[in-house]
């Protein structure tokens, strides 16, 4: 028997609830369907990153060749390296 999901007054209240609750107690995940959400953007978080000026300048040159902002190129490089690291260690 599944538990009943409570009514929430605010998003913060709901977020707090789900951070401490097991959704499997409330939702029958065997009935779920795969979905593609093409317009969904991942949550982001600002960070402060100190890099040598020469590295930033080189990154800007490479980004200019691709006609994209250097911050976007940095995200691409980080994503590629993270994926490479995960795949090389899980194989």
PyMOL Python script that loads the backbone (N, CA, C, O; Angstrom):
from pymol import cmd

cmd.read_pdbstr("""\
ATOM      1  N   UNK A   1       0.849  -1.190   0.000  1.00  0.00           N
ATOM      2  CA  UNK A   1       0.000   0.000   0.000  1.00  0.00           C
ATOM      3  C   UNK A   1       0.890   1.247   0.000  1.00  0.00           C
ATOM      4  O   UNK A   1       1.738   1.419   0.876  1.00  0.00           O
ATOM      5  N   UNK A   2       0.687   2.088  -0.969  1.00  0.00           N
ATOM      6  CA  UNK A   2       1.476   3.316  -1.086  1.00  0.00           C
ATOM      7  C   UNK A   2       0.929   4.381  -0.149  1.00  0.00           C
ATOM      8  O   UNK A   2      -0.273   4.465   0.105  1.00  0.00           O
ATOM      9  N   UNK A   3       1.857   5.195   0.356  1.00  0.00           N
ATOM     10  CA  UNK A   3       1.466   6.311   1.208  1.00  0.00           C
ATOM     11  C   UNK A   3       0.894   7.431   0.337  1.00  0.00           C
ATOM     12  O   UNK A   3       1.191   7.516  -0.855  1.00  0.00           O
ATOM     13  N   UNK A   4       0.093   8.264   0.931  1.00  0.00           N
ATOM     14  CA  UNK A   4      -0.491   9.399   0.217  1.00  0.00           C
ATOM     15  C   UNK A   4       0.458  10.585   0.304  1.00  0.00           C
ATOM     16  O   UNK A   4       0.949  10.929   1.379  1.00  0.00           O
ATOM     17  N   UNK A   5       0.708  11.205  -0.848  1.00  0.00           N
ATOM     18  CA  UNK A   5       1.585  12.374  -0.894  1.00  0.00           C
ATOM     19  C   UNK A   5       0.850  13.548  -0.254  1.00  0.00           C
ATOM     20  O   UNK A   5      -0.279  13.856  -0.636  1.00  0.00           O
ATOM     21  N   UNK A   6       1.477  14.198   0.708  1.00  0.00           N
ATOM     22  CA  UNK A   6       0.801  15.326   1.366  1.00  0.00           C
ATOM     23  C   UNK A   6       0.662  16.529   0.438  1.00  0.00           C
ATOM     24  O   UNK A   6       1.357  16.628  -0.574  1.00  0.00           O
ATOM     25  N   UNK A   7      -0.223  17.423   0.784  1.00  0.00           N
ATOM     26  CA  UNK A   7      -0.351  18.694   0.061  1.00  0.00           C
ATOM     27  C   UNK A   7       0.681  19.663   0.623  1.00  0.00           C
ATOM     28  O   UNK A   7       0.890  19.741   1.833  1.00  0.00           O
ATOM     29  N   UNK A   8       1.320  20.398  -0.281  1.00  0.00           N
ATOM     30  CA  UNK A   8       2.357  21.335   0.136  1.00  0.00           C
ATOM     31  C   UNK A   8       1.901  22.757  -0.133  1.00  0.00           C
ATOM     32  O   UNK A   8       1.257  23.037  -1.143  1.00  0.00           O
ATOM     33  N   UNK A   9       2.241  23.646   0.778  1.00  0.00           N
ATOM     34  CA  UNK A   9       1.877  25.052   0.636  1.00  0.00           C
ATOM     35  C   UNK A   9       2.899  25.779  -0.234  1.00  0.00           C
ATOM     36  O   UNK A   9       2.546  26.640  -1.040  1.00  0.00           O
ATOM     37  N   UNK A  10       4.163  25.420  -0.058  1.00  0.00           N
ATOM     38  CA  UNK A  10       5.229  26.096  -0.813  1.00  0.00           C
ATOM     39  C   UNK A  10       6.147  25.073  -1.467  1.00  0.00           C
ATOM     40  O   UNK A  10       6.167  23.902  -1.088  1.00  0.00           O
ATOM     41  N   UNK A  11       6.899  25.532  -2.448  1.00  0.00           N
ATOM     42  CA  UNK A  11       7.894  24.660  -3.079  1.00  0.00           C
ATOM     43  C   UNK A  11       8.976  24.267  -2.086  1.00  0.00           C
ATOM     44  O   UNK A  11       9.463  23.136  -2.104  1.00  0.00           O
ATOM     45  N   UNK A  12       9.350  25.194  -1.226  1.00  0.00           N
ATOM     46  CA  UNK A  12      10.366  24.887  -0.210  1.00  0.00           C
ATOM     47  C   UNK A  12       9.906  23.756   0.698  1.00  0.00           C
ATOM     48  O   UNK A  12      10.689  22.876   1.055  1.00  0.00           O
ATOM     49  N   UNK A  13       8.645  23.786   1.064  1.00  0.00           N
ATOM     50  CA  UNK A  13       8.078  22.728   1.906  1.00  0.00           C
ATOM     51  C   UNK A  13       8.140  21.383   1.175  1.00  0.00           C
ATOM     52  O   UNK A  13       8.498  20.364   1.765  1.00  0.00           O
ATOM     53  N   UNK A  14       7.791  21.391  -0.108  1.00  0.00           N
ATOM     54  CA  UNK A  14       7.830  20.159  -0.891  1.00  0.00           C
ATOM     55  C   UNK A  14       9.273  19.663  -1.058  1.00  0.00           C
ATOM     56  O   UNK A  14       9.550  18.471  -0.921  1.00  0.00           O
ATOM     57  N   UNK A  15      10.174  20.585  -1.351  1.00  0.00           N
ATOM     58  CA  UNK A  15      11.585  20.228  -1.516  1.00  0.00           C
ATOM     59  C   UNK A  15      12.132  19.585  -0.241  1.00  0.00           C
ATOM     60  O   UNK A  15      12.847  18.585  -0.297  1.00  0.00           O
ATOM     61  N   UNK A  16      11.794  20.161   0.886  1.00  0.00           N
ATOM     62  CA  UNK A  16      12.213  19.633   2.179  1.00  0.00           C
ATOM     63  C   UNK A  16      11.670  18.221   2.401  1.00  0.00           C
ATOM     64  O   UNK A  16      12.389  17.331   2.857  1.00  0.00           O
ATOM     65  N   UNK A  17      10.394  18.031   2.073  1.00  0.00           N
ATOM     66  CA  UNK A  17       9.766  16.724   2.238  1.00  0.00           C
ATOM     67  C   UNK A  17      10.479  15.661   1.409  1.00  0.00           C
ATOM     68  O   UNK A  17      10.840  14.603   1.926  1.00  0.00           O
ATOM     69  N   UNK A  18      10.684  15.947   0.111  1.00  0.00           N
ATOM     70  CA  UNK A  18      11.287  14.947  -0.771  1.00  0.00           C
ATOM     71  C   UNK A  18      12.764  14.719  -0.477  1.00  0.00           C
ATOM     72  O   UNK A  18      13.297  13.658  -0.804  1.00  0.00           O
ATOM     73  N   UNK A  19      13.430  15.686   0.128  1.00  0.00           N
ATOM     74  CA  UNK A  19      14.837  15.491   0.480  1.00  0.00           C
ATOM     75  C   UNK A  19      14.991  14.482   1.618  1.00  0.00           C
ATOM     76  O   UNK A  19      16.067  13.917   1.813  1.00  0.00           O
ATOM     77  N   UNK A  20      13.901  14.257   2.373  1.00  0.00           N
ATOM     78  CA  UNK A  20      13.952  13.341   3.518  1.00  0.00           C
ATOM     79  C   UNK A  20      13.100  12.092   3.326  1.00  0.00           C
ATOM     80  O   UNK A  20      13.082  11.217   4.192  1.00  0.00           O
ATOM     81  N   UNK A  21      12.397  12.001   2.205  1.00  0.00           N
ATOM     82  CA  UNK A  21      11.468  10.888   1.994  1.00  0.00           C
ATOM     83  C   UNK A  21      11.923  10.006   0.840  1.00  0.00           C
ATOM     84  O   UNK A  21      12.582  10.465  -0.093  1.00  0.00           O
ATOM     85  N   UNK A  22      11.563   8.750   0.923  1.00  0.00           N
ATOM     86  CA  UNK A  22      11.824   7.804  -0.157  1.00  0.00           C
ATOM     87  C   UNK A  22      10.616   7.804  -1.079  1.00  0.00           C
ATOM     88  O   UNK A  22       9.523   7.396  -0.687  1.00  0.00           O
ATOM     89  N   UNK A  23      10.822   8.265  -2.311  1.00  0.00           N
ATOM     90  CA  UNK A  23       9.691   8.386  -3.247  1.00  0.00           C
ATOM     91  C   UNK A  23       9.051   7.039  -3.552  1.00  0.00           C
ATOM     92  O   UNK A  23       7.880   6.990  -3.925  1.00  0.00           O
ATOM     93  N   UNK A  24       9.787   5.956  -3.402  1.00  0.00           N
ATOM     94  CA  UNK A  24       9.237   4.624  -3.676  1.00  0.00           C
ATOM     95  C   UNK A  24       8.107   4.266  -2.706  1.00  0.00           C
ATOM     96  O   UNK A  24       7.284   3.400  -3.002  1.00  0.00           O
ATOM     97  N   UNK A  25       8.070   4.925  -1.565  1.00  0.00           N
ATOM     98  CA  UNK A  25       6.980   4.700  -0.613  1.00  0.00           C
ATOM     99  C   UNK A  25       5.695   5.391  -1.060  1.00  0.00           C
ATOM    100  O   UNK A  25       4.616   5.085  -0.554  1.00  0.00           O
ATOM    101  N   UNK A  26       5.807   6.317  -2.003  1.00  0.00           N
ATOM    102  CA  UNK A  26       4.660   7.123  -2.433  1.00  0.00           C
ATOM    103  C   UNK A  26       4.279   6.907  -3.894  1.00  0.00           C
ATOM    104  O   UNK A  26       3.137   7.149  -4.285  1.00  0.00           O
ATOM    105  N   UNK A  27       5.237   6.451  -4.699  1.00  0.00           N
ATOM    106  CA  UNK A  27       5.023   6.346  -6.142  1.00  0.00           C
ATOM    107  C   UNK A  27       5.367   4.943  -6.614  1.00  0.00           C
ATOM    108  O   UNK A  27       6.395   4.391  -6.223  1.00  0.00           O
ATOM    109  N   UNK A  28       4.519   4.366  -7.448  1.00  0.00           N
ATOM    110  CA  UNK A  28       4.801   3.061  -8.041  1.00  0.00           C
ATOM    111  C   UNK A  28       5.619   3.293  -9.306  1.00  0.00           C
ATOM    112  O   UNK A  28       5.067   3.514 -10.384  1.00  0.00           O
ATOM    113  N   UNK A  29       6.945   3.240  -9.163  1.00  0.00           N
ATOM    114  CA  UNK A  29       7.843   3.553 -10.283  1.00  0.00           C
ATOM    115  C   UNK A  29       7.781   2.517 -11.394  1.00  0.00           C
ATOM    116  O   UNK A  29       8.245   2.787 -12.502  1.00  0.00           O
ATOM    117  N   UNK A  30       7.219   1.337 -11.133  1.00  0.00           N
ATOM    118  CA  UNK A  30       7.097   0.328 -12.193  1.00  0.00           C
ATOM    119  C   UNK A  30       6.092   0.777 -13.255  1.00  0.00           C
ATOM    120  O   UNK A  30       6.099   0.268 -14.376  1.00  0.00           O
ATOM    121  N   UNK A  31       5.230   1.732 -12.900  1.00  0.00           N
ATOM    122  CA  UNK A  31       4.240   2.260 -13.838  1.00  0.00           C
ATOM    123  C   UNK A  31       4.738   3.511 -14.576  1.00  0.00           C
ATOM    124  O   UNK A  31       4.014   4.099 -15.379  1.00  0.00           O
ATOM    125  N   UNK A  32       5.974   3.902 -14.292  1.00  0.00           N
ATOM    126  CA  UNK A  32       6.484   5.136 -14.908  1.00  0.00           C
ATOM    127  C   UNK A  32       6.824   4.930 -16.376  1.00  0.00           C
ATOM    128  O   UNK A  32       7.043   3.805 -16.824  1.00  0.00           O
ATOM    129  N   UNK A  33       6.866   6.018 -17.110  1.00  0.00           N
ATOM    130  CA  UNK A  33       7.192   5.997 -18.528  1.00  0.00           C
ATOM    131  C   UNK A  33       8.394   6.889 -18.769  1.00  0.00           C
ATOM    132  O   UNK A  33       8.552   7.924 -18.121  1.00  0.00           O
ATOM    133  N   UNK A  34       9.246   6.481 -19.710  1.00  0.00           N
ATOM    134  CA  UNK A  34      10.388   7.308 -20.067  1.00  0.00           C
ATOM    135  C   UNK A  34       9.904   8.550 -20.784  1.00  0.00           C
ATOM    136  O   UNK A  34       8.977   8.499 -21.591  1.00  0.00           O
ATOM    137  N   UNK A  35      10.546   9.667 -20.477  1.00  0.00           N
ATOM    138  CA  UNK A  35      10.182  10.925 -21.119  1.00  0.00           C
ATOM    139  C   UNK A  35      11.442  11.629 -21.574  1.00  0.00           C
ATOM    140  O   UNK A  35      12.513  11.478 -20.984  1.00  0.00           O
ATOM    141  N   UNK A  36      11.293  12.390 -22.620  1.00  0.00           N
ATOM    142  CA  UNK A  36      12.365  13.259 -23.069  1.00  0.00           C
ATOM    143  C   UNK A  36      11.869  14.684 -22.910  1.00  0.00           C
ATOM    144  O   UNK A  36      10.803  15.043 -23.412  1.00  0.00           O
ATOM    145  N   UNK A  37      12.645  15.487 -22.213  1.00  0.00           N
ATOM    146  CA  UNK A  37      12.282  16.877 -21.978  1.00  0.00           C
ATOM    147  C   UNK A  37      13.335  17.758 -22.657  1.00  0.00           C
ATOM    148  O   UNK A  37      14.289  18.195 -22.013  1.00  0.00           O
ATOM    149  N   UNK A  38      13.164  18.013 -23.945  1.00  0.00           N
ATOM    150  CA  UNK A  38      14.212  18.697 -24.703  1.00  0.00           C
ATOM    151  C   UNK A  38      14.476  20.133 -24.271  1.00  0.00           C
ATOM    152  O   UNK A  38      15.565  20.652 -24.515  1.00  0.00           O
ATOM    153  N   UNK A  39      13.527  20.776 -23.649  1.00  0.00           N
ATOM    154  CA  UNK A  39      13.711  22.175 -23.250  1.00  0.00           C
ATOM    155  C   UNK A  39      14.114  22.342 -21.792  1.00  0.00           C
ATOM    156  O   UNK A  39      14.250  23.465 -21.305  1.00  0.00           O
ATOM    157  N   UNK A  40      14.305  21.225 -21.098  1.00  0.00           N
ATOM    158  CA  UNK A  40      14.684  21.285 -19.697  1.00  0.00           C
ATOM    159  C   UNK A  40      16.160  21.654 -19.578  1.00  0.00           C
ATOM    160  O   UNK A  40      17.021  21.010 -20.177  1.00  0.00           O
ATOM    161  N   UNK A  41      16.433  22.674 -18.818  1.00  0.00           N
ATOM    162  CA  UNK A  41      17.810  23.104 -18.629  1.00  0.00           C
ATOM    163  C   UNK A  41      18.274  22.642 -17.251  1.00  0.00           C
ATOM    164  O   UNK A  41      17.541  22.770 -16.270  1.00  0.00           O
ATOM    165  N   UNK A  42      19.486  22.107 -17.178  1.00  0.00           N
ATOM    166  CA  UNK A  42      19.976  21.650 -15.869  1.00  0.00           C
ATOM    167  C   UNK A  42      20.170  22.818 -14.902  1.00  0.00           C
ATOM    168  O   UNK A  42      20.461  23.942 -15.311  1.00  0.00           O
ATOM    169  N   UNK A  43      20.006  22.533 -13.643  1.00  0.00           N
ATOM    170  CA  UNK A  43      20.262  23.547 -12.626  1.00  0.00           C
ATOM    171  C   UNK A  43      21.735  23.915 -12.664  1.00  0.00           C
ATOM    172  O   UNK A  43      22.596  23.074 -12.919  1.00  0.00           O
ATOM    173  N   UNK A  44      22.002  25.165 -12.412  1.00  0.00           N
ATOM    174  CA  UNK A  44      23.393  25.615 -12.397  1.00  0.00           C
ATOM    175  C   UNK A  44      23.704  26.258 -11.059  1.00  0.00           C
ATOM    176  O   UNK A  44      22.814  26.669 -10.314  1.00  0.00           O
ATOM    177  N   UNK A  45      24.982  26.329 -10.783  1.00  0.00           N
ATOM    178  CA  UNK A  45      25.434  26.951  -9.553  1.00  0.00           C
ATOM    179  C   UNK A  45      26.668  27.777  -9.874  1.00  0.00           C
ATOM    180  O   UNK A  45      27.592  27.300 -10.532  1.00  0.00           O
ATOM    181  N   UNK A  46      26.676  29.008  -9.409  1.00  0.00           N
ATOM    182  CA  UNK A  46      27.831  29.861  -9.624  1.00  0.00           C
ATOM    183  C   UNK A  46      28.978  29.400  -8.735  1.00  0.00           C
ATOM    184  O   UNK A  46      28.794  29.039  -7.573  1.00  0.00           O
ATOM    185  N   UNK A  47      30.174  29.428  -9.330  1.00  0.00           N
ATOM    186  CA  UNK A  47      31.368  29.143  -8.548  1.00  0.00           C
ATOM    187  C   UNK A  47      32.415  30.195  -8.881  1.00  0.00           C
ATOM    188  O   UNK A  47      32.340  30.860  -9.914  1.00  0.00           O
ATOM    189  N   UNK A  48      33.360  30.331  -8.019  1.00  0.00           N
ATOM    190  CA  UNK A  48      34.490  31.209  -8.281  1.00  0.00           C
ATOM    191  C   UNK A  48      35.669  30.307  -8.636  1.00  0.00           C
ATOM    192  O   UNK A  48      35.978  29.356  -7.918  1.00  0.00           O
ATOM    193  N   UNK A  49      36.314  30.618  -9.742  1.00  0.00           N
ATOM    194  CA  UNK A  49      37.399  29.779 -10.226  1.00  0.00           C
ATOM    195  C   UNK A  49      38.586  30.665 -10.565  1.00  0.00           C
ATOM    196  O   UNK A  49      38.470  31.582 -11.378  1.00  0.00           O
ATOM    197  N   UNK A  50      39.701  30.399  -9.956  1.00  0.00           N
ATOM    198  CA  UNK A  50      40.908  31.184 -10.233  1.00  0.00           C
ATOM    199  C   UNK A  50      41.772  30.418 -11.222  1.00  0.00           C
ATOM    200  O   UNK A  50      42.193  29.291 -10.962  1.00  0.00           O
ATOM    201  N   UNK A  51      42.029  31.055 -12.367  1.00  0.00           N
ATOM    202  CA  UNK A  51      42.847  30.454 -13.407  1.00  0.00           C
ATOM    203  C   UNK A  51      43.951  31.422 -13.784  1.00  0.00           C
ATOM    204  O   UNK A  51      43.775  32.636 -13.682  1.00  0.00           O
ATOM    205  N   UNK A  52      45.094  30.895 -14.221  1.00  0.00           N
ATOM    206  CA  UNK A  52      46.149  31.798 -14.705  1.00  0.00           C
ATOM    207  C   UNK A  52      45.622  32.610 -15.900  1.00  0.00           C
ATOM    208  O   UNK A  52      44.883  32.092 -16.736  1.00  0.00           O
ATOM    209  N   UNK A  53      46.010  33.872 -15.962  1.00  0.00           N
ATOM    210  CA  UNK A  53      45.528  34.740 -17.027  1.00  0.00           C
ATOM    211  C   UNK A  53      45.841  34.175 -18.406  1.00  0.00           C
ATOM    212  O   UNK A  53      45.019  34.282 -19.316  1.00  0.00           O
ATOM    213  N   UNK A  54      47.015  33.577 -18.577  1.00  0.00           N
ATOM    214  CA  UNK A  54      47.381  33.028 -19.879  1.00  0.00           C
ATOM    215  C   UNK A  54      46.423  31.917 -20.290  1.00  0.00           C
ATOM    216  O   UNK A  54      46.097  31.782 -21.470  1.00  0.00           O
ATOM    217  N   UNK A  55      45.972  31.125 -19.329  1.00  0.00           N
ATOM    218  CA  UNK A  55      45.026  30.049 -19.628  1.00  0.00           C
ATOM    219  C   UNK A  55      43.691  30.627 -20.105  1.00  0.00           C
ATOM    220  O   UNK A  55      43.082  30.114 -21.044  1.00  0.00           O
ATOM    221  N   UNK A  56      43.249  31.694 -19.452  1.00  0.00           N
ATOM    222  CA  UNK A  56      41.993  32.341 -19.855  1.00  0.00           C
ATOM    223  C   UNK A  56      42.138  32.929 -21.251  1.00  0.00           C
ATOM    224  O   UNK A  56      41.231  32.796 -22.073  1.00  0.00           O
ATOM    225  N   UNK A  57      43.264  33.577 -21.530  1.00  0.00           N
ATOM    226  CA  UNK A  57      43.482  34.171 -22.850  1.00  0.00           C
ATOM    227  C   UNK A  57      43.508  33.094 -23.934  1.00  0.00           C
ATOM    228  O   UNK A  57      42.935  33.277 -25.008  1.00  0.00           O
ATOM    229  N   UNK A  58      44.169  31.978 -23.655  1.00  0.00           N
ATOM    230  CA  UNK A  58      44.209  30.875 -24.625  1.00  0.00           C
ATOM    231  C   UNK A  58      42.818  30.291 -24.829  1.00  0.00           C
ATOM    232  O   UNK A  58      42.442  29.952 -25.951  1.00  0.00           O
ATOM    233  N   UNK A  59      42.070  30.176 -23.770  1.00  0.00           N
ATOM    234  CA  UNK A  59      40.700  29.680 -23.856  1.00  0.00           C
ATOM    235  C   UNK A  59      39.842  30.620 -24.706  1.00  0.00           C
ATOM    236  O   UNK A  59      39.021  30.170 -25.506  1.00  0.00           O
ATOM    237  N   UNK A  60      40.040  31.917 -24.527  1.00  0.00           N
ATOM    238  CA  UNK A  60      39.301  32.898 -25.325  1.00  0.00           C
ATOM    239  C   UNK A  60      39.635  32.770 -26.813  1.00  0.00           C
ATOM    240  O   UNK A  60      38.750  32.881 -27.661  1.00  0.00           O
ATOM    241  N   UNK A  61      40.909  32.536 -27.128  1.00  0.00           N
ATOM    242  CA  UNK A  61      41.316  32.367 -28.532  1.00  0.00           C
ATOM    243  C   UNK A  61      40.634  31.144 -29.131  1.00  0.00           C
ATOM    244  O   UNK A  61      40.085  31.207 -30.231  1.00  0.00           O
ATOM    245  N   UNK A  62      40.671  30.032 -28.402  1.00  0.00           N
ATOM    246  CA  UNK A  62      40.022  28.808 -28.888  1.00  0.00           C
ATOM    247  C   UNK A  62      38.515  28.988 -29.034  1.00  0.00           C
ATOM    248  O   UNK A  62      37.918  28.510 -29.999  1.00  0.00           O
ATOM    249  N   UNK A  63      37.908  29.671 -28.082  1.00  0.00           N
ATOM    250  CA  UNK A  63      36.465  29.903 -28.131  1.00  0.00           C
ATOM    251  C   UNK A  63      36.110  30.805 -29.309  1.00  0.00           C
ATOM    252  O   UNK A  63      35.091  30.602 -29.969  1.00  0.00           O
ATOM    253  N   UNK A  64      36.949  31.796 -29.569  1.00  0.00           N
ATOM    254  CA  UNK A  64      36.708  32.703 -30.693  1.00  0.00           C
ATOM    255  C   UNK A  64      36.712  31.941 -32.020  1.00  0.00           C
ATOM    256  O   UNK A  64      35.925  32.246 -32.917  1.00  0.00           O
ATOM    257  N   UNK A  65      37.596  30.955 -32.143  1.00  0.00           N
ATOM    258  CA  UNK A  65      37.647  30.134 -33.357  1.00  0.00           C
ATOM    259  C   UNK A  65      36.336  29.372 -33.560  1.00  0.00           C
ATOM    260  O   UNK A  65      35.934  29.109 -34.693  1.00  0.00           O
ATOM    261  N   UNK A  66      35.681  29.025 -32.468  1.00  0.00           N
ATOM    262  CA  UNK A  66      34.406  28.294 -32.538  1.00  0.00           C
ATOM    263  C   UNK A  66      33.206  29.228 -32.512  1.00  0.00           C
ATOM    264  O   UNK A  66      32.066  28.794 -32.679  1.00  0.00           O
ATOM    265  N   UNK A  67      33.468  30.506 -32.303  1.00  0.00           N
ATOM    266  CA  UNK A  67      32.424  31.518 -32.223  1.00  0.00           C
ATOM    267  C   UNK A  67      31.435  31.235 -31.084  1.00  0.00           C
ATOM    268  O   UNK A  67      30.218  31.307 -31.251  1.00  0.00           O
ATOM    269  N   UNK A  68      32.011  30.910 -29.922  1.00  0.00           N
ATOM    270  CA  UNK A  68      31.213  30.698 -28.714  1.00  0.00           C
ATOM    271  C   UNK A  68      31.882  31.422 -27.551  1.00  0.00           C
ATOM    272  O   UNK A  68      33.082  31.690 -27.609  1.00  0.00           O
ATOM    273  N   UNK A  69      31.141  31.742 -26.505  1.00  0.00           N
ATOM    274  CA  UNK A  69      31.749  32.362 -25.323  1.00  0.00           C
ATOM    275  C   UNK A  69      32.767  31.415 -24.675  1.00  0.00           C
ATOM    276  O   UNK A  69      32.581  30.198 -24.670  1.00  0.00           O
ATOM    277  N   UNK A  70      33.831  31.986 -24.137  1.00  0.00           N
ATOM    278  CA  UNK A  70      34.859  31.136 -23.543  1.00  0.00           C
ATOM    279  C   UNK A  70      34.338  30.353 -22.346  1.00  0.00           C
ATOM    280  O   UNK A  70      34.825  29.259 -22.063  1.00  0.00           O
ATOM    281  N   UNK A  71      33.350  30.904 -21.638  1.00  0.00           N
ATOM    282  CA  UNK A  71      32.779  30.163 -20.501  1.00  0.00           C
ATOM    283  C   UNK A  71      32.079  28.898 -20.997  1.00  0.00           C
ATOM    284  O   UNK A  71      32.123  27.860 -20.338  1.00  0.00           O
ATOM    285  N   UNK A  72      31.438  28.989 -22.155  1.00  0.00           N
ATOM    286  CA  UNK A  72      30.771  27.818 -22.730  1.00  0.00           C
ATOM    287  C   UNK A  72      31.792  26.770 -23.148  1.00  0.00           C
ATOM    288  O   UNK A  72      31.588  25.574 -22.938  1.00  0.00           O
ATOM    289  N   UNK A  73      32.889  27.223 -23.738  1.00  0.00           N
ATOM    290  CA  UNK A  73      33.942  26.285 -24.130  1.00  0.00           C
ATOM    291  C   UNK A  73      34.536  25.597 -22.904  1.00  0.00           C
ATOM    292  O   UNK A  73      34.823  24.400 -22.932  1.00  0.00           O
ATOM    293  N   UNK A  74      34.713  26.350 -21.844  1.00  0.00           N
ATOM    294  CA  UNK A  74      35.224  25.760 -20.603  1.00  0.00           C
ATOM    295  C   UNK A  74      34.283  24.673 -20.093  1.00  0.00           C
ATOM    296  O   UNK A  74      34.741  23.623 -19.643  1.00  0.00           O
ATOM    297  N   UNK A  75      32.968  24.912 -20.157  1.00  0.00           N
ATOM    298  CA  UNK A  75      31.991  23.898 -19.743  1.00  0.00           C
ATOM    299  C   UNK A  75      32.066  22.663 -20.634  1.00  0.00           C
ATOM    300  O   UNK A  75      31.940  21.537 -20.153  1.00  0.00           O
ATOM    301  N   UNK A  76      32.272  22.876 -21.929  1.00  0.00           N
ATOM    302  CA  UNK A  76      32.407  21.745 -22.859  1.00  0.00           C
ATOM    303  C   UNK A  76      33.629  20.912 -22.490  1.00  0.00           C
ATOM    304  O   UNK A  76      33.548  19.687 -22.396  1.00  0.00           O
ATOM    305  N   UNK A  77      34.756  21.579 -22.284  1.00  0.00           N
ATOM    306  CA  UNK A  77      35.986  20.861 -21.928  1.00  0.00           C
ATOM    307  C   UNK A  77      35.829  20.097 -20.612  1.00  0.00           C
ATOM    308  O   UNK A  77      36.249  18.945 -20.502  1.00  0.00           O
ATOM    309  N   UNK A  78      35.229  20.739 -19.626  1.00  0.00           N
ATOM    310  CA  UNK A  78      35.021  20.058 -18.344  1.00  0.00           C
ATOM    311  C   UNK A  78      34.113  18.842 -18.496  1.00  0.00           C
ATOM    312  O   UNK A  78      34.389  17.776 -17.947  1.00  0.00           O
ATOM    313  N   UNK A  79      33.038  19.011 -19.240  1.00  0.00           N
ATOM    314  CA  UNK A  79      32.102  17.908 -19.450  1.00  0.00           C
ATOM    315  C   UNK A  79      32.786  16.732 -20.147  1.00  0.00           C
ATOM    316  O   UNK A  79      32.611  15.581 -19.749  1.00  0.00           O
ATOM    317  N   UNK A  80      33.565  17.028 -21.186  1.00  0.00           N
ATOM    318  CA  UNK A  80      34.269  15.966 -21.911  1.00  0.00           C
ATOM    319  C   UNK A  80      35.237  15.230 -20.996  1.00  0.00           C
ATOM    320  O   UNK A  80      35.300  14.001 -21.011  1.00  0.00           O
ATOM    321  N   UNK A  81      35.977  15.969 -20.213  1.00  0.00           N
ATOM    322  CA  UNK A  81      36.967  15.347 -19.318  1.00  0.00           C
ATOM    323  C   UNK A  81      36.284  14.527 -18.224  1.00  0.00           C
ATOM    324  O   UNK A  81      36.745  13.437 -17.885  1.00  0.00           O
ATOM    325  N   UNK A  82      35.205  15.040 -17.682  1.00  0.00           N
ATOM    326  CA  UNK A  82      34.466  14.300 -16.648  1.00  0.00           C
ATOM    327  C   UNK A  82      33.941  12.989 -17.228  1.00  0.00           C
ATOM    328  O   UNK A  82      34.085  11.934 -16.611  1.00  0.00           O
ATOM    329  N   UNK A  83      33.334  13.055 -18.413  1.00  0.00           N
ATOM    330  CA  UNK A  83      32.834  11.836 -19.059  1.00  0.00           C
ATOM    331  C   UNK A  83      33.965  10.855 -19.343  1.00  0.00           C
ATOM    332  O   UNK A  83      33.817   9.651 -19.135  1.00  0.00           O
ATOM    333  N   UNK A  84      35.076  11.365 -19.812  1.00  0.00           N
ATOM    334  CA  UNK A  84      36.238  10.513 -20.088  1.00  0.00           C
ATOM    335  C   UNK A  84      36.714   9.807 -18.822  1.00  0.00           C
ATOM    336  O   UNK A  84      37.001   8.610 -18.843  1.00  0.00           O
ATOM    337  N   UNK A  85      36.795  10.541 -17.736  1.00  0.00           N
ATOM    338  CA  UNK A  85      37.243   9.962 -16.470  1.00  0.00           C
ATOM    339  C   UNK A  85      36.283   8.881 -15.976  1.00  0.00           C
ATOM    340  O   UNK A  85      36.715   7.813 -15.542  1.00  0.00           O
ATOM    341  N   UNK A  86      34.993   9.157 -16.042  1.00  0.00           N
ATOM    342  CA  UNK A  86      34.009   8.160 -15.602  1.00  0.00           C
ATOM    343  C   UNK A  86      34.070   6.915 -16.457  1.00  0.00           C
ATOM    344  O   UNK A  86      34.031   5.803 -15.930  1.00  0.00           O
ATOM    345  N   UNK A  87      34.166   7.075 -17.765  1.00  0.00           N
ATOM    346  CA  UNK A  87      34.156   5.921 -18.667  1.00  0.00           C
ATOM    347  C   UNK A  87      35.446   5.124 -18.573  1.00  0.00           C
ATOM    348  O   UNK A  87      35.427   3.904 -18.732  1.00  0.00           O
ATOM    349  N   UNK A  88      36.560   5.787 -18.320  1.00  0.00           N
ATOM    350  CA  UNK A  88      37.826   5.059 -18.245  1.00  0.00           C
ATOM    351  C   UNK A  88      37.922   4.256 -16.943  1.00  0.00           C
ATOM    352  O   UNK A  88      38.614   3.239 -16.891  1.00  0.00           O
ATOM    353  N   UNK A  89      37.246   4.700 -15.915  1.00  0.00           N
ATOM    354  CA  UNK A  89      37.297   4.010 -14.619  1.00  0.00           C
ATOM    355  C   UNK A  89      36.214   2.954 -14.459  1.00  0.00           C
ATOM    356  O   UNK A  89      36.322   2.075 -13.603  1.00  0.00           O
ATOM    357  N   UNK A  90      35.169   3.034 -15.278  1.00  0.00           N
ATOM    358  CA  UNK A  90      34.082   2.058 -15.153  1.00  0.00           C
ATOM    359  C   UNK A  90      34.198   0.930 -16.160  1.00  0.00           C
ATOM    360  O   UNK A  90      33.462  -0.054 -16.079  1.00  0.00           O
ATOM    361  N   UNK A  91      35.114   1.063 -17.107  1.00  0.00           N
ATOM    362  CA  UNK A  91      35.268   0.004 -18.128  1.00  0.00           C
ATOM    363  C   UNK A  91      36.048  -1.172 -17.605  1.00  0.00           C
ATOM    364  O   UNK A  91      36.265  -2.141 -18.332  1.00  0.00           O
TER     365      UNK A  91
END
""", "prot")
cmd.dss("prot")
cmd.show_as("cartoon", "prot")
cmd.util.cbc("prot")
cmd.orient("prot")
